[in-house]
Amino acid sequence: MEEGTFGEESLTDLLIRKEKELQNIAKLRLQQLQEQLYYKDQTITQLQNQIQKLHEDFNYNLKLIQERDEELSDLEQTVNDLNMQLRTKEDELALMRNSQSFQLQSPHFKNDVMIEDLKLQLAELKRMKDETIR
């Protein structure tokens, strides 16, 4: 009977050891899975932060583009207005030159002053137009 008891104790010890080994393997596997889960959670958080940053950057850039487009529209309108004023002044000057009552050799100093004034206005409008275009 001693042999049977010794054999049963050996088997019991062996089963207990194997059971502990399986528990240790299961604990180790659980720990590995928890670490993988932690790293995946961190990766997800980092990617979410990157997406948020990209979204914010996109909205900022979109706002800049909209502001630039509005400014360009305003500048185009200013250029159009200046072109219109320039054409009006050029037309006035041409009309004065072609008018029967206006003669360039006229002794009337007032007409000469008006011509010079119109030329100055015309030059100023051209300068303003050039500055606006730049």
C-alpha positions as CSV (number, residue, x, y, z in Angstrom):
1,M,0.0,0.0,0.0
2,E,2.8,2.3,0.5
3,E,3.6,2.1,-3.2
4,G,0.0,3.0,-4.1
5,T,0.0,6.0,-1.8
6,F,3.4,7.1,-3.0
7,G,2.1,6.9,-6.6
8,E,-1.1,8.7,-5.8
9,E,0.8,11.5,-4.0
10,S,3.1,11.8,-7.0
11,L,0.2,12.1,-9.3
12,T,-1.6,14.5,-7.1
13,D,1.6,16.6,-6.8
14,L,2.1,16.4,-10.5
15,L,-1.5,17.5,-11.2
16,I,-1.2,20.4,-8.7
17,R,2.1,21.5,-10.3
18,K,0.5,21.3,-13.8
19,E,-2.5,23.2,-12.6
20,K,-0.3,25.9,-11.1
21,E,1.7,26.0,-14.4
22,L,-1.6,26.5,-16.4
23,Q,-2.7,29.2,-13.9
24,N,0.7,31.0,-14.4
25,I,0.4,30.7,-18.1
26,A,-3.1,32.0,-18.0
27,K,-2.0,34.9,-15.8
28,L,0.9,35.7,-18.1
29,R,-1.4,35.6,-21.1
30,L,-3.9,37.9,-19.3
31,Q,-1.1,40.3,-18.5
32,Q,0.1,40.3,-22.1
33,L,-3.4,40.9,-23.3
34,Q,-3.8,43.8,-20.8
35,E,-0.6,45.3,-22.0
36,Q,-1.7,45.0,-25.6
37,L,-5.0,46.6,-24.7
38,Y,-3.2,49.5,-22.9
39,Y,-1.0,50.2,-25.9
40,K,-3.9,50.0,-28.3
41,D,-5.8,52.4,-26.1
42,Q,-2.9,54.8,-26.1
43,T,-2.6,54.5,-29.9
44,I,-6.3,55.2,-30.3
45,T,-6.0,58.3,-28.0
46,Q,-3.0,59.6,-29.9
47,L,-4.8,59.1,-33.2
48,Q,-7.9,60.8,-31.9
49,N,-5.7,63.8,-30.7
50,Q,-4.1,63.9,-34.2
51,I,-7.5,63.9,-35.9
52,Q,-8.7,66.7,-33.5
53,K,-5.6,68.7,-34.3
54,L,-6.0,68.2,-38.0
55,H,-9.6,69.3,-37.7
56,E,-8.7,72.4,-35.9
57,D,-5.9,73.2,-38.4
58,F,-8.3,72.6,-41.3
59,N,-10.9,75.0,-39.8
60,Y,-8.2,77.6,-39.1
61,N,-6.9,77.4,-42.7
62,L,-10.4,77.4,-44.1
63,K,-11.1,80.6,-42.1
64,L,-7.9,82.2,-43.5
65,I,-8.9,81.3,-47.0
66,Q,-12.4,82.8,-46.6
67,E,-10.9,86.0,-45.1
68,R,-8.4,86.2,-48.0
69,D,-11.3,85.7,-50.5
70,E,-13.3,88.4,-48.9
71,E,-10.3,90.8,-49.0
72,L,-9.6,89.9,-52.7
73,S,-13.2,90.6,-53.5
74,D,-13.0,94.0,-51.7
75,L,-9.8,94.8,-53.6
76,E,-11.3,93.8,-56.9
77,Q,-14.2,96.1,-56.2
78,T,-11.8,98.9,-55.3
79,V,-9.9,98.4,-58.5
80,N,-13.1,98.4,-60.5
81,D,-14.2,101.7,-58.8
82,L,-10.8,103.3,-59.4
83,N,-10.9,102.2,-63.1
84,M,-14.4,103.7,-63.4
85,Q,-13.1,107.0,-61.8
86,L,-10.1,107.0,-64.1
87,R,-12.3,106.5,-67.2
88,T,-14.6,109.3,-66.0
89,K,-11.6,111.7,-65.5
90,E,-10.1,110.7,-68.9
91,D,-13.5,111.3,-70.5
92,E,-13.8,114.7,-68.8
93,L,-10.3,115.6,-70.0
94,A,-11.0,114.5,-73.6
95,L,-14.3,116.4,-73.5
96,M,-12.6,119.5,-72.4
97,R,-9.9,119.2,-75.1
98,N,-12.5,118.7,-77.8
99,S,-14.9,121.4,-76.6
100,Q,-15.3,124.4,-78.8
101,S,-15.1,126.7,-75.8
102,F,-11.8,125.2,-74.7
103,Q,-8.6,126.0,-76.5
104,L,-5.2,125.0,-75.3
105,Q,-3.6,128.2,-76.5
106,S,-6.3,130.3,-74.8
107,P,-5.1,133.2,-72.7
108,H,-7.5,132.0,-70.0
109,F,-5.3,130.9,-67.1
110,K,-8.4,129.3,-65.4
111,N,-8.6,126.6,-68.1
112,D,-4.9,125.8,-67.8
113,V,-5.3,125.4,-64.1
114,M,-8.3,123.1,-64.6
115,I,-6.2,121.0,-67.1
116,E,-3.4,120.7,-64.6
117,D,-5.8,119.8,-61.8
118,L,-7.4,117.1,-64.0
119,K,-4.0,115.7,-64.9
120,L,-3.0,115.6,-61.3
121,Q,-6.2,113.8,-60.4
122,L,-5.7,111.4,-63.2
123,A,-2.1,110.7,-62.1
124,E,-3.3,110.2,-58.5
125,L,-6.0,107.8,-59.6
126,K,-3.5,105.8,-61.6
127,R,-1.1,105.7,-58.6
128,M,-3.9,104.5,-56.3
129,K,-4.9,101.8,-58.9
130,D,-1.3,100.6,-59.1
131,E,-1.0,100.5,-55.3
132,T,-4.2,98.6,-55.0
133,I,-3.2,96.0,-57.6
134,R,0.1,95.3,-55.8
